[in-house]
């Protein structure tokens, strides 16, 4: 059985978003600077509209859709 995990559209910190994209904070900040509409975070968090712009501009990373194989454990009944 396969299940997929999706990412929620909510406020995120730079660290959270960097982890989602699999890069360090410094690299993520450089990437976001190239999206002028986003600007700086609102305090510590990027707001939901800014996160949406980031996902639309940078594409949602493939790491977000995670396939997990789950199998029933085999029991040896002796």
C-alpha positions, 0 to 999 in steps of 0.5 A: 500500500502506498501513501503520499504525504503532502505539504500544508500551505501555512506560514514557514520559517526560512529554516523550514523552507530550506529543509523542504527544498533540501538546501541550507538556509543561505542557499534558500535565501539566495534563491528567494532573493531572485523572486522580488514579489516575495521580499523578506519574511514577515517577522520570523515567518513567511506569510501564506501568500508569500509561501504560495508565491515561493511554491509557484515560482520555485515549484514544489519540490519532489521531495514533498511527495513521499511514497511509503511502502507499508507491508503487513508484518509476517507472523510465524505461528508455530 
